[in-house]
C-alpha cells in the first residue's frame, strides 16, 4: 500500500535527467527491465504542514487535460465545469490543458499548453482562472511530461492527499488507434501517446497518488491496473467507452469542496457516482467502477488458481463458447471478467471449476471492485466492473510485454484455449 505523501521543493531535484522514453512496442528493441531500472527518479519525502510558506491542504486534484485531438471542445467545456466550483481553502484544483490548431476555436483559439489553478467563476464560455504557467508547444503524449506536471503540482500546491486524472482518449492495453498503440493520452500534434507501462513509470516518477482516474475509454482492466498498483491506492475507470463529455467535474468537485476530509475511498466512490449520476438521465450505456489496489495480490492468486483448474479440466470448447458470449465492449476482445466466469461455470461439468470460478467472481464483486455503477443496457450481471483480455481468434504477442502477463497465468490461459490440439485439427480437416 502506498504511503500518503506530500513533497518538499528539494525533492523535486532529480539526481540525473530522466531517461529517454522507452520503446515498449519494438519487439527487437531495448531490454525493458533494464531501461526501467535505469530510470532515476527520486521519490518525494513527507513534508510538514507548511512548505516554503505554502499551506498544505487536504486534497490536490491534478487533471492532465490533453485536448490536442478531436476532443478539444470537450476539454474546454470540462475546464468551465471545474470553474463552476474552483479551488477552496482546503482543496487545490490544478490543471494542464493542451490545445492545437484545427479542432476548436473557442476562448480566443489559443494553442499550446497552459497550467491553471482553477478558480470559481460564473462564465461558462471562457476560462478565467489565472494562467500560472504558459508552456507553449509540449508533447502531452510523453510520460516524462506527465511526471513533470505531477511534480510541479505537488511542489506548488501541496496537500495531504493527491488525486490524478488523465483526460483524453484511452484504449486499455490493446493496440488500437490512430495512432497505433496501447495506452492513453494521444497527442495528435506529436503523434505520440503514453503506453500502459509508461503510465506506471509516470506515477512512479511523481511519487504516486491516493486516487488515480482515467477520464478516458476502456481503461478499467487488470492489464492496466497491474502496471500502476505500486503507486496508487484506488483506481477509477471504465470498462466501456466514455461519452465525449467524460467526467462531469462540477458534480465531482462540489461535494469534495463541501467535505474536504474525504478518504481516498470516499473520493473514488464520489468520482464514480458523479459520472454515473449525470449519464443516468441520458440513458446512455456507460460503466464506471472503483478498484481497490490493496486487494490486487489476493486477486492474482485467485486468477492463477482458476486458470490452473480450468486448464486441467480441459473444457476448451466450453471456454471458447463462454468467451464468445461474454459481455464485450468497444474493443471486442475486452470482455467482462465476472460475466465470463459466470457463463463458463454454468456450463462446466467440473465442480472444481465451478468452485474456483465462483470464488474469483465473489472476490471481484465484493472485495476488488468496491463500487460499480452502470447506465443504459448494462446490468450488474453483464458488467461487474473489470474487463479483461479474452480474444476470440488470435493472441497478440504484445501482451507478453505487460507486467500482468509476467505475474499472472492469464496469457497462458488465453494461449491454451486458442490453441488447436490434435482433436481440433482433425475436426477442422474433416469439415
N, C-alpha and C positions, 0 to 999 in steps of 0.2 A: 504493500500500500504506500502510495506516495505521501510523504510528509507535506503538510501545508506550509508553504514558504513564501516569503517576500524577498526583495532583492535590494542590496546596497549598491550605491553608484560604483563602488570599487569592483563589485562582482561583474560588472559589465565588461571589464577588460578581458579580452580573450588572449590566452597565452601565445597563440600563433594564429595567423589568418586561417579562416575556415577553408577546408579542402574544397576543391572544385566539385561541382555537382556530380554525383555518382551515376554512371550509366547502368541502370538496372535492366534495361531492355536488350542489352547486347550479350547474347549467349557466349560469344568468343572473347568478350572484353575483360574487364577488370575482375579481380578477386573481391567480391562484395564484402566478405567478412573482414578482409584486410583493410579495405577502404573505410569501413565503419570504425574499426579500431583506431585508424589514423585521424579520425575526426576529433580535433582537440577543442573542446568546449568546456569551460568552467561552469559547474553547477552553482547557481546562486546560493548565497548563505542567508540564514534568517536575519531579520533586522528588527530594531526596536520600534516603539510606537511612533516615533518621528524619524525621518530620514532626510538629511540635508535640508532641514526646515520644512519638509513636506509631511503633512499628516497622513497616517496610514489608515485608509478607510476599510470598511468591511469587505466590499467586493470591488474589483475592477473587471468590467466586462469588455473584452477586446474583440472587435469584429473586423475581420480582414475581408473587405468587400472588393473582390476582383470583378469590376464591371467592364473589363476590356474584352467584350464579346457581345453577343446578341442579347444579353441580359441587362445591358447598361440602363435601360429605362427603369427596370425594377430596382436597380441599385440606388438610383436617385430617389425613388419612392420610399425605399426602406430607410434611407437616411432621414427623410422627412418624418417617417413613423417614429424613429428614435427621438427626433426633436419634439415630438408631442409630450415626451416625458423628460428627457435630458438627464444630466447628472444631478447628484444631490450631495448633502453634507456627509453621507455615508457610502455613496455609490459613485464610482467613476465609470463613464461610458466613453470609450475611446475607439476610434475607427481609423483605418486607412482605406480610402476609396480610390480606385483607379479607373480612368476613362480613356477612350481612344476615339479617333475620328471615324465617322461613318455609321453610327448606330443611333445616337440620341443627341438632340441639340438643346436640351433644357438647361436652365440655370447658367446662361451665358455661353454654353457649349465649350467650356474649358476642357482641356485634355491634360493628361499626366496623372500623377498620384499626389494626394493630399492627406495629411493626418489631422484629425479633429478631436477636441474634447467636446463631446456632444452636450449642447445646452438646450434648455426648453425654449420653444418659440411657438407662435401661432400661425406661421406661414408654411403651408403645406406644399408650396410650389418652388421654394427656394431654400437652399441650405444657408442658414445664418449663423451657425456655430463658428467660433473662431478657428481659423486655419493655424495650427500650431507648427506645422512643417509642410512646406511645398517641395516635393521631391523631384518634380519633373518626370521624365520618362523612366520607369523602372520595370523590371521583369517580375511580375506577380505570379509567374509560374515557376519561380526559383525558390526552393525551400529555404535557402540561406536568407532570402529577403523576408520570408515569413519569420525566421528566427530573429532577424533584426527588428521587425515590428514588435514581436513579443517582448524582447529585452528592452526596447525603447519604452513601451507602455509600462512595464514593471518599474523601470528606473524613475520615470516621471510621474506616474500615478500609482504609487504603492498601495497595496491592500493586504488584508489578512488572507483572502481567498481570491482566486482568479478563474474566470471563465473565458475560453477562447472559442469563437465561432469562425469557421472558414466558409465564406459565402461565394458560391459560384456553381458551375456545372460539376457534377460528380458522376463517376462510373463504377463505384465499388472497386474491386480489384481488377475487373475484367478489361480486356483490350477492346474498347470501343472508341469512337471518335466522331468527327475530327477534332484535334489531331489524334492519330492513332496512339493510344496509350492507356494506362490504367491509373486511376487516381482521382485528383481533384484540382481545382484552381487552374483552369485552362485560360491562357493569355493569348488571344488571337493576334496581338501585335508582335509577339516574340515567338509564337508557335511553340510554346513550352507549357508544361504542367507539372504539378507536384505528384510524383508517383506514390504508391502505397507505402513502400519502405521509407521514402523520403519524408512522408508525413510523420513517421516515428522519429526520424532524425530531427525534424523541426521542433517537435515537442520536447525532445531531449535537450536541444540547444537552448531553449528558453527556460529550462528548469522545470518544466511540467506545469500543469494546471489542475484545479479541482474538478472542473467540468469542461468537457470538450463537446462541441456541437458541430455537425456538418449541416449547414444550410445549403444542401446540395442533394442530388438524387442518388439513390441506390447504395448508400454508404454503410447501412447497419448490417455488417457481415463479420463473422469471426476472422475472416481473412484480412479485414481492415483493422479490427479492434486488437488483434494479437500484436500488430506492429507497434501500437501506441500504449499498450497496457501498463508499461512500467512508468509512465509519465502522466497519468490521469487517474482519477477516482471513478468518475461516471462519464458515460458516453451517450449522447443523444444523436439519433439518426433515423433515417427512413429506409425501409426495405424497398419501397416503390419510388418512382419519380416524384418530385415535388412540383406543384404548380409554379409558374414563373415568379409569382409574388413571394414564394418561400415563407419564411417566418414572418409573423405579424408582430413587429418589435414593440409597439406601444402596449399590446396585451401582455408581452413578456416583461417589459421594464417597469410598467406601472405597479404591479404587485410587489416587485423586488424593492423599488424605492419606498413603498409603504411598509415593507417588512425587510429591512436590510440585513437582519441577523439570520437569514435563512441558512440552513446547512447545504452542503453540496447536493445531497439527495433531493432536498426540497426544491432547490433551484432547477435541478434536472427535471423533476416532475412538472414544475411550472412551465418549463420550456415545451414539454410535450403537450400540456394542456392548452397553452396559448396558441400553439399551431393548430391543434385539432378542433378547439372550440370555434376558431374562425372558419375553418373549412366545413364544419358540420352543417352550417346554414346553406352552403352551396351545393351540397350533395355530390361533392367530388370524391373520387376514390383516392384516399390518402392513408398513409401509415406513418406513425412516429412512435418511437419507443426509447426507454431508458435502460441502459446496460450497466450492470454493477461489476466493475473490474475486479473487485476482491473475490468474486465468485468464479473467475476465469480458470484457476488451477483445477478445481474440482470438476468444472465443466469439461476440461480437456481429458481428465481421467475417464469420465463417463462416456465421452465421444469415443475414445480408444477402446473402451470396454464393449460398447455397442458394435463398433466396426469389427473387432475380432470375432464376436459372437455371430454376426451376420455372415461374415466370410466363411466361418466354419460350417454354418448351416447350409451354405451353398445354394441358396434360393435365388439365383441370379435373375431368372425371368420375373419373379415377383418383385425384386428390387427395381428392375427396369420399368415395370408397369407402374409402380408407385412413383418413380421419378417422373414419368410421363404425365401422371395425373395430378401431381402435387401443384399447389398454387405457385404460379410463376409471376414474374414482374417484367418490367420493360426490357430488361436483359433476360432473355428466355432461360438461359442456363442458371439464373439465380432463382432458387426455389425456397419456399418457406420450410425451414428445418422441422418445426413441430408438425406441420401438416404432412410432410413426407413420412415422418416417424409413425404418425397415426395411421396412414394408409398402408404402409408396409406391415406394421404389427398386426393389423386387422386381417391381412391375407396370409400371414406366415403360419406354418404348421408347427413351428418350434416354440415351445414355452419359454426357452431361454431368450430367444429373440424378442418375444412379447414382453418379457420382464425387463430386459435391458433397454428396449425402446421406450417403455413406459417410464422407467427411472430417468432417462435422459429428457423425455418430454416434460415430466413433472418438475425437474430441476430448472429447465428452461423457463417454464411458465411461472414458477413460484419463487425462484431464487435469483437466477441470472438476469431476467428481464423484470425489473421492479415496477415498471409502468408501461402500459401499451395501449395506444388509442388508435382507432380506425374510423374512417368515414366512408360513405358510399357503399359499394357492394361487398367490401371486405367484412369478414366475421372473425370472432375470436378463434374459430376452428380452422380458418384458412390462412390467417396472418397472425402468428403468435409472437412477432417481434424481432425475429432474426432470420435473415435469408442466408443461404449457403450455396456454394458452387456444386451443382448437380447436372452436368451436361448430359444430353441425350445421345450424342453420337460420337464425339471425339474429345480427347483430353488436350488442353492447351498446355504445352510444356513450360510456358512462362510461369505457371502456377508453382512450379518447383522452387522458384526464387523467393517465395513468401516465407516468413517466419512461421506462420501457421502450418504450412506444408512440412516444414522441417520438424516441428514439435508434435504434430498430430499424425494420425494414420489415415486422415481423410483422403489424401491423394492416392494412397494405396487402395482404399475402398473404391474410389471412382475408377481407377485403372482396372480394378478387378471386375466390377460389373460391366464395364465397357468391353472387356477382352472377350475373345471368342475361344471357347475350349473346343475339344475335338467334336463333341456332340453338336455344338452350334455350327461349326464349319460343315459338318455332314448334312445338317438340315438345310443350310444355305445352298449347298451344291445340288441337293435334291429338288429344290424349288427353282 
